[in-house]
Amino acid sequence: MPRAIYPSDITQDQFEIIRPQLESFKKTTKPRQLELYDIFCAVLYVLKSSCQWRMLPSDFPKWGT
């Protein structure tokens, strides 16, 4: 099920511009199980709404991620 769209989200096209920079920081680890776009949008949601990590809407990845 796709997650809801929030005012803090950026478009996939905008995200593709910064994706290479975010992925360049990745060390050799196990394969990513969550979509990087969803995690980035969760960070933007927290920054825009000033909510706590544990108060993220349930359609974002779990707060412990």
N, C-alpha and C positions, 0 to 999 in steps of 0.2 A: 504494500500500500504506500503510495507516495505521501510525503509529508506535506503539511500545510505550507503556504507561502506567507512569509512575514515581511513587514515593511523594511526590516533590516537586511533582508536577503539581497545579494547581488545576482546578476544573471549568470548563466553558465558561460556565455561569451566573455563577460568581464573576468570571471574566475579563470578561464583558460589563459588569460594574459599573465596572471600571477602564479599559476600552477607550477611552472618550471622552477620558480624560485622556492616555493614551499617544498617541492620534492627534492631539491638539491641538498636540503638539510637532513634528509633521511639517511640514517646509517644502515649498515647491513643487518637487517632484522628479519623476523618472520614476515610473510606477506601481509599487507594491510587488509583488514576485514571490513573496515568501514569506509564509506566514501569520503574522501578528503573535503569535497564541496560541502557536505552536511556538517562536518566538524567546523569548517571555517565559518559557515553561516551561524552556527551555534555561538561561536566567539563573537561575531558581529551582533547577535541578539543580546548577549550579555552586556556588551559595551553600550549598545543603544538604550536598552531598558534599565540598566543598572541593577538587574536582578542578581541573585546569588546563583552559583553553578547548580546547586541542588534544586533550584526552582525553575530550571529549564522545562519547557513544555515536553510532554512525553513523546512527541514525534521526532525530537532530536535524538542523537545518540545519547546513551546514558551519561549522566553527569560525571561519573568516575572515569570516563574515557579521556 
